Amino acid sequence: MFKPIIAKNLRDIKIGRVCGFADEQLSRLLISKGVLIGSIATLIRESPFGQTYYVKIDGLRFGLRKEEIDVIQVTDM
Amino acid sequence: MNKKIAILGNPNSGKSSVFNRLTGMSAKVGNFPGVTVDKKIGILRLPSGTTADIIDFPGVYSLHPNSKDEFIVTSILANPQDENYPDLVLYVADITHLEKQLLLFTQLVDLGLPIIMLLTMKDLADKDQLNIDLDQLKNAWDIPIYAINARTQGSTNEILQELDKQLLHSTLSTQQQYKLSYDEQSLVNDLAETFPGKNVYQLLLVAHYHQQLNHLTAAQKSRIAQSNVKHGFNSVASQIRETMQRYDSFTHIVRKAASIGTFKVSKLSDRADDILTHRWWGLIIFFAVNFILFQAMFSWASYPQEWIDIAFSWVGAQVKHLIPFETLSSFVSDGILAGLGGILVFVPQIFILFFLINILEDFGYMARAVYLFDRLLIKFGLNGKSLVSLIAGGACAIPAIMSTRTISNQKERLITTLVTPFISCSARIPVYTILVGFVVASSHHIGPFNTQGLLFMGLYLLGIVTALGAGWILKQIIKSDDRSFLMIELPDYKTPDFKVAVHTAFTKAWSFIVEAGKVILIISMILWVLSSYGTKSRMEAATSYVQTTTQAQHLSPEQSEDLMANKKLEASYAGTIGKWMEPLIAPLGFDWKIGIALFTSFAAREVFVGTMSTLYSLGSTEDYSSITKKLAAEKNVETGQPRFTMAVAVSLLLFYVFAMQCMSTMAVVKRETGGWKWPIIQFVFMCSLAYLASFIAYQLLK
């Protein structure tokens, strides 16, 4: 049976496979740093002042703002 | 002309270590033309006897830039006529993250540049048992590749020989990595008629960035813009397409050549981050690190500062001794040497602070600090990356403002530039030290804490809070469509490279000497003229007054000399300016003497101390306790009460916390913002705030 891909937010599912980007401008920056479709993303923690996230993507670590992490669309692993 | 070798690579690739290793300490720092980005350049002596220039470019992920800093790389590589256009590229990549560090490399291949690849961190890869078959990579791209381990000297000779060989007759990989889309191809064909001889990828870059590329004429820019429209060129979409395709082209090559999965994550870094980026521990450690940073800066720097002081007073005394003409010797010792000393005395602190900041940066900690504080700082119109400037501002605003260049958002960069001078720099410390004594006695304690110490800390905190408050106000006022982002890579922790840190600190200190030096020196000379000369009648009156007083009161030659200096200063143009300022500053509790001190502080704030000691006939002493005693004895002529009351001292302290008194900082702000508009706004804002705060404090406390 064909299963539709449902894009989710990494903040909700904590770990997932990148399946798309919701913003062209920001995706340009993300992919140039190696965040690609198919990359595995894990949300590790939130910063002390909130709304900034420590995220691991394919062995790289990033500090991402809420607006930035929300651009990354992920699916369940 | 020497041939040029460019070192290029991603920000965390180990580029700086490679550059340092090849050039040693001989590298010089300049600016890339038109922009304020450091350009590190060294001269390489190659085995064949020829020499080549080697340039360290800013680290970038892609030729599609994210900031002004990064754009310099694109603008140079899009123009083969640029004076910095390389003949050969040394591409540096971290072997443990190779799969993510080749985007830029394939772009350079498409520019038709000869490339040698240098893979760093081989030791780390070995430890993780990550083996990459270099022969496979060499075959895939048809270029020479070396794996090194950034700290050891080992293969330097081999690399130099390869550079030599490639400069003589390079083996060029001609295979285009990026396949243009149909529309891009027809656009490029169009542009090729306007720019014959440019390479396909260069033309594509020109299509993307024609607006900002300075080597193009207005006519050329409008022609490119027309072609872009004609072919429906969408820059962002094209960049995404290009980037994804490039990743596709090299990812499988790297994976095939690697012995194990290439996503090796340093476990040690993970464990360190559990603590260092922890919600509570992270903050506590950050403040502890900063405490140690400043503790080290002040205590280590105090020794060289003392030597500099001693050296300058010795040279000053020699000059007075050797130059028989009084005016000339005074000009050299009190004008030029005093100015030079005033600059150099800050160099140790700047050097030490930037050395330590660089160690932290290289270790990987600064990126974590940026992550921790970004959310807090954006509320005040700043950016996580403003943190480095705010910390550096604790030494001196000049190198701090120059560090704002890494902030890509123009508005946040501007706000950082404007608020950094509120952070108490080390030039304010002498002023604080003298004045806190008039606010509270040194023996006074609150609980276990010395009250003067607490007051000192309060002044620093006031500066920080004001910087944030001003940032908040500016955030509401300044309009910008420029999108702000953080998206910072947190690299693996690694042992810091001390040589690179020393070199960077040296560069920062040197640029401080050059930037601040010329302004302070000029102002110091102007101030010397203003405080040595006055209208003839006043100066003569001052001289005869001193002569009669000396005879009447049987003053010693020394006392007479001090009195002479005092009266001459009062009669000089500077004295006239101080008296002219008096009505303006009287509501703040200041008299004309303080007026002169405020005025001369525009060279640099710490000049306050020297001016005060002259004004109170202490000659050239800068001994704090004797200045404090003298100030305490000073009476207000009208009331008969002590001149330096607690109210006056508080008012003066507040003035020094807030006021923009540093002309060198203004000159740097002017250069960084490209005009006088912002430094003038900054000056008016800071001085008005200082005036208001001092006014309120004095009126409430007097």
Interface residues (C-beta under 8 A of the other chain):
Chain A: E24 Q25 L26 S27 R28 L29 L30 I31 S32 K33 G34 L36 I37 I44 R45 E46 S47 P48 F49 G50 Q51 T52 Y54 K56 D58 G59 L60 R61 F62 G63 L64 R65 E67 E68
Chain B: Y61 S62 H64 N66 H97 E99 K100 L103 V236 A237 Q239 I240 T243 M244 Y247 T262 F263 K264 V265 S269 D273 T277 H278 R279 W280 G282 L283 A367 R368 V370 Y371 L372 F373 D374 R375 L376 G384 R483 F485 L486 M487 I488 E489 L490 P491
